[in-house]
């Protein structure tokens, strides 16, 4: 077995060692991107995404809010749900058993109930 190359950095690190630092997104960049998505939903004449893109955004949008303060993140998630609900059936995914909006609201309420206990 060859000796490890001292110039080679570890693949994973927890940012506390000498390894390569994992870049973290800047909250202002995340905020700008999320507000742009909300603007797109508000200003579009047609629903802006294909079903596959929509399935992706309804997962990614709430995850992106994790880089923001909790109260701001919660408000942006509510705004996202409100804007998508405004599109009605155009934003509904026919292949899913449970309406994603109801599931998102249920998870949000569970989380806020746990944090208030």
DOPADO-700961 format. One record per residue (C-alpha): x, y, z. Coordinates in Angstrom, 3 decimals, padded with zeros to 6 digits. Example, Ala and Ser with C-alpha at 12.3 -4.5 7.8 and 13.67 -1.06 7.14 Angstrom:
# DOPADO-700961
x:y:z
012.300:-004.500:007.800;
013.670:-001.060:007.140;
END
This chain:
# DOPADO-700961
x:y:z
000.000:000.000:000.000;
001.376:003.373:-000.953;
001.976:006.032:001.675;
-000.805:008.633:001.796;
-000.057:011.815:-000.064;
000.262:014.601:002.496;
-001.068:017.064:-000.105;
-004.275:015.135:-000.579;
-007.140:016.500:001.478;
-009.697:014.285:003.208;
-012.887:013.697:001.278;
-015.112:014.667:004.202;
-014.492:017.012:007.089;
-016.489:018.598:009.868;
-014.864:022.005:009.287;
-012.999:021.728:012.596;
-009.857:020.035:011.331;
-007.213:020.806:008.790;
-009.305:019.454:005.921;
-010.904:021.429:003.158;
-013.655:023.757:004.368;
-017.141:022.969:003.148;
-018.649:026.173:001.785;
-021.857:027.310:003.427;
-024.359:029.392:001.508;
-024.706:033.004:002.533;
-028.157:033.736:003.967;
-028.538:036.765:001.697;
-027.925:034.568:-001.377;
-030.445:031.986:-000.180;
-032.973:034.717:000.624;
-032.543:036.300:-002.821;
-033.077:032.932:-004.526;
-036.171:032.064:-002.476;
-037.719:035.479:-003.032;
-037.052:035.065:-006.755;
-038.936:031.766:-006.736;
-041.882:033.396:-004.966;
-041.810:036.270:-007.465;
-041.867:033.766:-010.321;
-044.954:032.099:-008.838;
-046.684:035.464:-008.342;
-045.893:037.017:-011.701;
-046.190:034.084:-014.121;
-049.129:033.924:-016.490;
-048.940:030.102:-016.481;
-047.748:027.686:-013.830;
-043.966:028.002:-014.287;
-042.857:024.386:-013.810;
-043.323:020.956:-015.268;
-044.610:018.319:-012.814;
-041.062:017.015:-012.310;
-039.688:020.509:-011.641;
-042.542:021.192:-009.242;
-041.887:017.962:-007.309;
-038.285:019.073:-006.972;
-039.058:022.635:-005.849;
-041.560:021.592:-003.233;
-038.752:019.578:-001.593;
-035.875:021.979:-002.233;
-037.646:025.225:-001.276;
-038.292:024.221:002.383;
-034.782:022.759:002.644;
-033.231:025.993:001.410;
-035.027:027.895:004.167;
-032.917:025.991:006.719;
-030.088:028.457:006.023;
-032.208:031.359:007.287;
-033.391:032.371:010.766;
-036.255:030.150:011.870;
-038.977:032.826:011.917;
-038.035:034.017:008.432;
-037.839:030.428:007.165;
-041.316:029.664:008.507;
-042.762:032.764:006.853;
-041.186:031.938:003.474;
-042.530:028.375:003.636;
-046.013:029.751:004.337;
-045.634:032.141:001.397;
-044.587:029.269:-000.869;
-047.608:027.174:000.112;
-049.920:030.171:-000.317;
-048.573:030.973:-003.794;
-048.800:027.364:-004.956;
-052.326:027.009:-003.553;
-053.302:030.042:-005.607;
-052.495:028.007:-008.737;
-055.011:025.351:-007.661;
-055.226:022.258:-009.850;
-052.386:023.430:-012.101;
-050.064:022.768:-009.160;
-051.602:019.429:-008.204;
-049.642:016.260:-008.823;
-052.113:013.630:-010.009;
-049.747:010.735:-009.179;
-049.607:011.370:-005.453;
-051.933:009.845:-002.910;
-051.642:012.629:-000.330;
-051.867:016.265:-001.267;
-048.358:017.618:-000.667;
-049.718:020.936:000.597;
-051.653:019.243:003.365;
-048.593:017.185:004.271;
-046.371:020.280:004.384;
-048.836:022.168:006.575;
-049.197:019.127:008.871;
-045.390:018.807:009.262;
-045.080:022.550:009.884;
-047.758:022.433:012.600;
-046.146:019.394:014.242;
-042.815:021.184:014.316;
-044.250:024.357:015.828;
-046.173:022.347:018.424;
-042.991:020.521:019.454;
-041.007:023.747:019.713;
-043.675:025.385:021.911;
-043.671:022.531:024.452;
END
